[in-house]
Amino acid sequence: MLRALDTGCTLCCSVRQCSLEIQACMRTLKPKHGTAAVHCSGARAAMVTIRDVAKESGFSSTTVSIVLNNAPLSRYIPPATKKKIERAAHKLGYRPNQFARSLRSKRSHTVGVMVFDMTDPYCTLVLRGIENTLYQASYLPILTDVHNERSRFERYLEMLLDRRMEGLIVLANWLFLDINLLGDLEKNSIPTAMIGCELKTDSISSVIVDNEVGGYLALEHLHSLGHRHVAFIRGPRALIDSSPRWRGIRHCARDYELELDARLIMDLPESRDPVSSFEAGQKLTEDLIRQKRPFTALLAFDDMSAFGAIRALTRAGMRVPEHCSVIGFDDVATSALYTPSLTTVRQPMEAMGASAVGIVLDGINAVLEKREVGASHRKVAPELVVRESTRSLL
């Protein structure tokens, strides 16, 4: 059987061309300090090929190729032969050409990850969950930052499709609502999951936090501490999280018969800069203080606006939490390090990233197995994290 395989004719043109280039380089080798240095203008640095492993192991290129690529015919090759070939490959430092493999198998083992703004603190833990889960599944993430620009988003999407990505994960924000990417993704059968935004579609999956429950938890915590005069910094109207989060707050207020004072409710402006919520939170809190309308607690839309609120309160001579309790939303990395450390509603961001990867990998397997799979829409529960920025009045 091995003789029948021993044809030496399975090398692709790219490998054969590489071998010819290396041979050309070898003819121009010049010794330097007892070692051989390669001087080849225009030629690639010498790399180990199937033929090199074949020469080292004493077997044909065909047999070596079958073993190293774990081809179906490898089951007919004796274990001793496999071990000798593998030892030779390890000795020479042989690494398979993944690009050539992907051309043959029509698989890239890559997943595109599109982030709207890398500077957003929200992204850090989500990306950690995505990266860890893809690593465990032996997939390579291709990360792109679209800088909140529609044209950049569309161009990066084209580039990812050209590179035959097998799946796509999008960390969405309010800008995503203006972008119609459904056509290209549906046409190319690319399994896609969005984090932070849910589209009513049968082709694109989503992973979001239950914002309504989160809003309810935040106000319920303040109410349990005895706060009855609460100021609010709501999210931008265009942001998809804002409405359900405020709905949860109103639901809680209704359940506990807590009156919401319209004069203590402020709205964050729309902005593409995630850091701007800190500045806006500070400005809106300064506006609340100038009204001289008393409040003992402030519920901010997110952690960044909560940080801004704490700065404004401190500058006005109001200590947190002695004079005013403050609660945020998200639990970004700096929340535990802030002074005082921030009470907040945690989005399980790493788990959301891992969940999105799981959805996409299930979709990739469905495509490979030629079976239908519908979109999956997952809503994860938030968690109240009590720290130093809130205190009881009871």
BALUMDREN-549118 format. One record per residue (C-alpha): x, y, z. Coordinates in pm, whole numbers, always signed. Layout:
BEGIN
+--------+--------+--------+
|     xx |     yy |     zz |
+--------+--------+--------+
|      X |      Y |      Z |
...
+--------+--------+--------+
REM end
This chain:
BEGIN
+--------+--------+--------+
|     xx |     yy |     zz |
+--------+--------+--------+
|     +0 |     +0 |     +0 |
|   +276 |   +243 |    +89 |
|   +446 |   +188 |   -247 |
|   +123 |   +277 |   -423 |
|   +109 |   +603 |   -227 |
|   +475 |   +678 |   -293 |
|   +420 |   +887 |   -607 |
|   +571 |  +1217 |   -498 |
|   +311 |  +1406 |   -702 |
|    +92 |  +1574 |   -443 |
|   +285 |  +1896 |   -390 |
|    +88 |  +2202 |   -490 |
|   +243 |  +2466 |   -718 |
|   +302 |  +2709 |   -430 |
|   +503 |  +2452 |   -235 |
|   +700 |  +2352 |   -545 |
|   +774 |  +2719 |   -622 |
|   +885 |  +2775 |   -262 |
|  +1117 |  +2476 |   -290 |
|  +1270 |  +2615 |   -610 |
|  +1327 |  +2951 |   -442 |
|  +1499 |  +2785 |   -147 |
|  +1721 |  +2584 |   -383 |
|  +1817 |  +2907 |   -560 |
|  +1902 |  +3059 |   -223 |
|  +2109 |  +2760 |   -120 |
|  +2331 |  +2804 |   -424 |
|  +2422 |  +3153 |   -301 |
|  +2499 |  +3056 |    +58 |
|  +2804 |  +3231 |   +200 |
|  +2960 |  +3113 |   +526 |
|  +2990 |  +3369 |   +803 |
|  +3153 |  +3294 |  +1137 |
|  +3119 |  +2920 |  +1079 |
|  +2746 |  +2932 |   +994 |
|  +2557 |  +2957 |   +669 |
|  +2378 |  +3283 |   +597 |
|  +2117 |  +3311 |   +325 |
|  +2140 |  +3616 |    +97 |
|  +1845 |  +3611 |   -142 |
|  +1695 |  +3936 |   -259 |
|  +1326 |  +3896 |   -338 |
|  +1308 |  +3535 |   -215 |
|  +1131 |  +3442 |   +104 |
|  +1326 |  +3325 |   +406 |
|  +1391 |  +2951 |   +387 |
|  +1109 |  +2749 |   +537 |
|  +1080 |  +2376 |   +586 |
|   +869 |  +2198 |   +325 |
|   +709 |  +1858 |   +288 |
|  +1006 |  +1754 |    +73 |
|  +1250 |  +1847 |   +349 |
|  +1060 |  +1630 |   +597 |
|  +1046 |  +1350 |   +339 |
|  +1423 |  +1363 |   +292 |
|  +1486 |  +1366 |   +667 |
|  +1245 |  +1080 |   +742 |
|  +1329 |   +866 |   +441 |
|   +971 |   +847 |   +314 |
|   +812 |   +991 |     +4 |
|   +657 |  +1337 |     -9 |
|   +317 |  +1178 |    -65 |
|   +338 |   +964 |   +247 |
|   +464 |  +1256 |   +455 |
|   +184 |  +1480 |   +324 |
|    -79 |  +1221 |   +414 |
|    +57 |  +1184 |   +768 |
|   +111 |  +1553 |   +845 |
|   -227 |  +1651 |   +703 |
|   -399 |  +1361 |   +880 |
|   -561 |  +1267 |   +551 |
|   -814 |   +978 |   +540 |
|   -548 |   +747 |   +393 |
|   -332 |   +797 |   +703 |
|   -522 |   +516 |   +877 |
|   -344 |   +271 |   +646 |
|     +3 |   +394 |   +746 |
|   +178 |   +203 |  +1029 |
|   +216 |   +390 |  +1363 |
|   +595 |   +351 |  +1350 |
|   +606 |   +530 |  +1015 |
|   +387 |   +811 |  +1147 |
|   +608 |   +859 |  +1452 |
|   +924 |   +874 |  +1241 |
|   +769 |  +1135 |  +1011 |
|   +638 |  +1339 |  +1306 |
|   +980 |  +1329 |  +1474 |
|  +1145 |  +1450 |  +1155 |
|   +891 |  +1731 |  +1119 |
|   +946 |  +1838 |  +1480 |
|  +1325 |  +1825 |  +1440 |
|  +1316 |  +2047 |  +1132 |
|  +1057 |  +2284 |  +1278 |
|   +804 |  +2212 |  +1004 |
|   +480 |  +2410 |  +1021 |
|   +192 |  +2348 |   +780 |
|    +89 |  +2622 |   +539 |
|   -247 |  +2721 |   +687 |
|   -332 |  +2940 |   +389 |
|   -287 |  +2648 |   +149 |
|   -488 |  +2426 |   +383 |
|   -773 |  +2675 |   +393 |
|   -781 |  +2690 |    +13 |
|   -811 |  +2313 |     -5 |
|  -1066 |  +2276 |   +274 |
|  -1249 |  +2605 |   +203 |
|  -1222 |  +2679 |   +575 |
|  -1033 |  +2958 |   +749 |
|  -1107 |  +2890 |  +1118 |
|  -1138 |  +3266 |  +1165 |
|  -1419 |  +3468 |  +1323 |
|  -1455 |  +3840 |  +1263 |
|  -1505 |  +4058 |  +1571 |
|  -1631 |  +4409 |  +1495 |
|  -1619 |  +4671 |  +1771 |
|  -1771 |  +5014 |  +1723 |
|  -1528 |  +5190 |  +1955 |
|  -1234 |  +5017 |  +2120 |
|  -1201 |  +5296 |  +2378 |
|  -1539 |  +5210 |  +2529 |
|  -1468 |  +5048 |  +2870 |
|  -1768 |  +4821 |  +2810 |
|  -1576 |  +4637 |  +2538 |
|  -1281 |  +4515 |  +2744 |
|  -1444 |  +4229 |  +2935 |
|  -1668 |  +4133 |  +2644 |
|  -1361 |  +4091 |  +2424 |
|  -1194 |  +3883 |  +2693 |
|  -1488 |  +3642 |  +2690 |
|  -1484 |  +3626 |  +2310 |
|  -1109 |  +3568 |  +2286 |
|  -1095 |  +3300 |  +2556 |
|  -1379 |  +3100 |  +2406 |
|  -1247 |  +3122 |  +2048 |
|   -900 |  +3018 |  +2170 |
|  -1041 |  +2708 |  +2338 |
|  -1219 |  +2619 |  +2014 |
|   -901 |  +2677 |  +1803 |
|  -1051 |  +2970 |  +1611 |
|   -861 |  +3288 |  +1535 |
|  -1038 |  +3621 |  +1603 |
|   -988 |  +3903 |  +1353 |
|  -1056 |  +4221 |  +1548 |
|  -1165 |  +4544 |  +1380 |
|  -1246 |  +4883 |  +1535 |
|  -1483 |  +5079 |  +1312 |
|  -1445 |  +5408 |  +1508 |
|  -1822 |  +5462 |  +1497 |
|  -1797 |  +5525 |  +1122 |
|  -2046 |  +5373 |   +884 |
|  -1806 |  +5370 |   +589 |
|  -1537 |  +5199 |   +794 |
|  -1788 |  +4940 |   +913 |
|  -1892 |  +4855 |   +559 |
|  -1531 |  +4841 |   +434 |
|  -1416 |  +4616 |   +717 |
|  -1714 |  +4390 |   +656 |
|  -1613 |  +4356 |   +290 |
|  -1254 |  +4275 |   +392 |
|  -1366 |  +4010 |   +641 |
|  -1590 |  +3848 |   +382 |
|  -1303 |  +3852 |   +130 |
|  -1089 |  +3666 |   +384 |
|  -1351 |  +3394 |   +417 |
|  -1430 |  +3443 |   +781 |
|  -1657 |  +3166 |   +903 |
|  -1852 |  +3370 |  +1157 |
|  -1902 |  +3725 |  +1281 |
|  -1954 |  +3883 |  +1623 |
|  -2056 |  +4247 |  +1649 |
|  -2037 |  +4459 |  +1966 |
|  -2317 |  +4695 |  +1877 |
|  -2412 |  +5042 |  +1992 |
|  -2675 |  +5294 |  +1890 |
|  -2500 |  +5362 |  +1557 |
|  -2567 |  +5006 |  +1450 |
|  -2933 |  +5092 |  +1405 |
|  -2837 |  +5301 |  +1100 |
|  -2647 |  +5020 |   +929 |
|  -2807 |  +4752 |   +717 |
|  -2563 |  +4464 |   +702 |
|  -2827 |  +4192 |   +673 |
|  -2800 |  +4156 |   +296 |
|  -2433 |  +4061 |   +268 |
|  -2440 |  +3833 |   +571 |
|  -2753 |  +3646 |   +464 |
|  -2623 |  +3607 |   +109 |
|  -2295 |  +3460 |   +232 |
|  -2453 |  +3239 |   +502 |
|  -2224 |  +3385 |   +768 |
|  -2338 |  +3292 |  +1121 |
|  -2360 |  +3622 |  +1307 |
|  -2423 |  +3720 |  +1669 |
|  -2464 |  +4071 |  +1804 |
|  -2385 |  +4171 |  +2160 |
|  -2579 |  +4458 |  +2311 |
|  -2848 |  +4487 |  +2045 |
|  -3135 |  +4262 |  +1942 |
|  -3267 |  +4271 |  +1587 |
|  -3601 |  +4110 |  +1511 |
|  -3471 |  +3875 |  +1246 |
|  -3442 |  +3504 |  +1184 |
|  -3085 |  +3527 |  +1053 |
|  -2884 |  +3729 |  +1308 |
|  -2856 |  +3610 |  +1668 |
|  -2815 |  +3833 |  +1971 |
|  -2695 |  +3837 |  +2330 |
|  -2819 |  +4120 |  +2551 |
|  -2850 |  +4191 |  +2921 |
|  -3201 |  +4216 |  +3063 |
|  -3201 |  +4595 |  +3092 |
|  -3549 |  +4611 |  +3239 |
|  -3452 |  +4384 |  +3527 |
|  -3130 |  +4583 |  +3573 |
|  -3316 |  +4914 |  +3604 |
|  -3554 |  +4757 |  +3853 |
|  -3266 |  +4623 |  +4066 |
|  -3094 |  +4962 |  +4078 |
|  -3395 |  +5156 |  +4206 |
|  -3502 |  +4874 |  +4436 |
|  -3160 |  +4889 |  +4603 |
|  -3189 |  +5264 |  +4665 |
|  -3543 |  +5224 |  +4795 |
|  -3434 |  +4949 |  +5034 |
|  -3179 |  +5193 |  +5181 |
|  -3455 |  +5445 |  +5256 |
|  -3405 |  +5682 |  +4962 |
|  -3729 |  +5845 |  +4848 |
|  -3592 |  +6148 |  +4662 |
|  -3392 |  +6004 |  +4374 |
|  -3241 |  +6187 |  +4079 |
|  -3196 |  +6008 |  +3745 |
|  -2960 |  +6039 |  +3451 |
|  -3128 |  +5848 |  +3170 |
|  -2959 |  +5711 |  +2860 |
|  -2966 |  +5876 |  +2515 |
|  -3304 |  +5834 |  +2347 |
|  -3153 |  +5666 |  +2039 |
|  -2965 |  +5406 |  +2242 |
|  -3151 |  +5078 |  +2242 |
|  -3073 |  +5007 |  +2609 |
|  -3230 |  +5328 |  +2736 |
|  -3597 |  +5246 |  +2695 |
|  -3606 |  +4903 |  +2867 |
|  -3379 |  +5024 |  +3148 |
|  -3610 |  +5319 |  +3220 |
|  -3910 |  +5088 |  +3192 |
|  -3765 |  +4874 |  +3471 |
|  -3715 |  +5184 |  +3687 |
|  -4076 |  +5294 |  +3638 |
|  -4197 |  +4942 |  +3710 |
|  -4006 |  +4942 |  +4039 |
|  -4137 |  +5287 |  +4131 |
|  -4491 |  +5168 |  +4068 |
|  -4444 |  +4854 |  +4277 |
|  -4306 |  +5052 |  +4574 |
|  -4536 |  +5354 |  +4527 |
|  -4236 |  +5581 |  +4476 |
|  -4306 |  +5913 |  +4307 |
|  -4066 |  +6008 |  +4027 |
|  -4001 |  +6384 |  +4019 |
|  -3978 |  +6497 |  +3656 |
|  -3753 |  +6787 |  +3762 |
|  -3495 |  +6533 |  +3886 |
|  -3479 |  +6343 |  +3555 |
|  -3204 |  +6429 |  +3306 |
|  -3121 |  +6273 |  +2967 |
|  -2772 |  +6203 |  +2833 |
|  -2714 |  +6359 |  +2490 |
|  -2637 |  +6139 |  +2192 |
|  -2265 |  +6104 |  +2130 |
|  -2027 |  +5870 |  +1949 |
|  -1763 |  +5917 |  +2216 |
|  -1806 |  +5674 |  +2509 |
|  -1599 |  +5899 |  +2735 |
|  -1846 |  +6182 |  +2676 |
|  -2094 |  +6020 |  +2917 |
|  -1851 |  +6108 |  +3198 |
|  -1853 |  +6475 |  +3098 |
|  -2228 |  +6471 |  +3039 |
|  -2289 |  +6301 |  +3373 |
|  -2087 |  +6572 |  +3544 |
|  -2269 |  +6854 |  +3363 |
|  -2617 |  +6711 |  +3420 |
|  -2545 |  +6660 |  +3790 |
|  -2426 |  +7020 |  +3815 |
|  -2760 |  +7121 |  +3658 |
|  -2946 |  +6912 |  +3917 |
|  -2753 |  +7076 |  +4202 |
|  -2823 |  +7426 |  +4068 |
|  -3196 |  +7355 |  +4076 |
|  -3169 |  +7328 |  +4455 |
|  -3422 |  +7049 |  +4440 |
|  -3320 |  +6808 |  +4721 |
|  -3226 |  +6449 |  +4639 |
|  -3046 |  +6188 |  +4849 |
|  -2951 |  +5946 |  +4574 |
|  -2866 |  +5952 |  +4204 |
|  -2923 |  +5664 |  +3964 |
|  -2698 |  +5698 |  +3658 |
|  -2750 |  +5532 |  +3322 |
|  -2402 |  +5376 |  +3322 |
|  -2081 |  +5372 |  +3523 |
|  -1913 |  +5648 |  +3323 |
|  -2198 |  +5894 |  +3385 |
|  -2197 |  +5785 |  +3751 |
|  -1827 |  +5875 |  +3773 |
|  -1908 |  +6217 |  +3627 |
|  -2190 |  +6261 |  +3879 |
|  -1958 |  +6180 |  +4169 |
|  -1709 |  +6442 |  +4049 |
|  -1981 |  +6708 |  +4026 |
|  -2114 |  +6622 |  +4373 |
|  -1764 |  +6631 |  +4522 |
|  -1686 |  +6968 |  +4367 |
|  -2012 |  +7100 |  +4511 |
|  -1904 |  +6990 |  +4857 |
|  -2138 |  +6690 |  +4869 |
|  -1962 |  +6375 |  +4984 |
|  -2059 |  +6037 |  +4838 |
|  -2228 |  +5848 |  +4994 |
|  -2262 |  +6062 |  +5312 |
|  -2462 |  +6337 |  +5139 |
|  -2575 |  +6150 |  +4825 |
|  -2567 |  +5787 |  +4720 |
|  -2476 |  +5706 |  +4359 |
|  -2538 |  +5387 |  +4161 |
|  -2423 |  +5304 |  +3807 |
|  -2476 |  +5030 |  +3549 |
|  -2233 |  +4794 |  +3366 |
|  -1958 |  +4731 |  +3627 |
|  -1668 |  +4834 |  +3406 |
|  -1320 |  +4747 |  +3530 |
|  -1260 |  +5082 |  +3703 |
|  -1581 |  +5066 |  +3909 |
|  -1415 |  +4868 |  +4187 |
|  -1109 |  +5097 |  +4183 |
|  -1291 |  +5430 |  +4195 |
|  -1309 |  +5637 |  +4517 |
|  -1555 |  +5559 |  +4655 |
|  -1589 |  +5222 |  +4484 |
|  -1906 |  +5226 |  +4277 |
|  -2223 |  +5038 |  +4355 |
|  -2353 |  +4924 |  +4018 |
|  -2558 |  +4675 |  +3821 |
|  -2322 |  +4428 |  +3661 |
|  -2359 |  +4308 |  +3306 |
|  -2192 |  +3964 |  +3288 |
|  -1978 |  +4087 |  +3001 |
|  -1733 |  +3798 |  +2976 |
|  -2021 |  +3551 |  +2982 |
|  -2199 |  +3751 |  +2711 |
|  -1890 |  +3734 |  +2489 |
|  -1857 |  +3360 |  +2549 |
|  -2227 |  +3307 |  +2477 |
|  -2201 |  +3492 |  +2145 |
|  -1908 |  +3271 |  +2043 |
|  -2109 |  +2960 |  +2131 |
|  -2395 |  +3075 |  +1909 |
|  -2161 |  +3150 |  +1617 |
|  -1976 |  +2817 |  +1646 |
|  -2308 |  +2631 |  +1650 |
|  -2399 |  +2819 |  +1333 |
|  -2066 |  +2731 |  +1168 |
|  -2119 |  +2363 |  +1246 |
|  -2471 |  +2384 |  +1104 |
|  -2333 |  +2528 |   +779 |
|  -2072 |  +2251 |   +756 |
|  -2336 |  +1986 |   +822 |
|  -2575 |  +2151 |   +573 |
|  -2857 |  +2179 |   +822 |
|  -3084 |  +2471 |   +897 |
|  -3043 |  +2664 |  +1219 |
|  -3246 |  +2964 |  +1328 |
|  -3129 |  +3276 |  +1506 |
|  -3084 |  +3250 |  +1881 |
|  -3176 |  +3545 |  +2103 |
|  -3038 |  +3521 |  +2455 |
|  -3112 |  +3759 |  +2740 |
|  -2879 |  +3730 |  +3040 |
|  -2962 |  +3836 |  +3394 |
|  -2782 |  +4135 |  +3550 |
|  -2646 |  +4134 |  +3905 |
|  -2648 |  +4403 |  +4173 |
|  -2297 |  +4474 |  +4306 |
|  -2304 |  +4673 |  +4629 |
|  -1993 |  +4876 |  +4710 |
|  -1914 |  +5202 |  +4888 |
|  -2104 |  +5465 |  +4688 |
|  -2446 |  +5391 |  +4843 |
|  -2550 |  +5399 |  +5209 |
|  -2862 |  +5348 |  +5415 |
|  -3075 |  +5632 |  +5551 |
|  -3268 |  +5400 |  +5780 |
+--------+--------+--------+
REM end
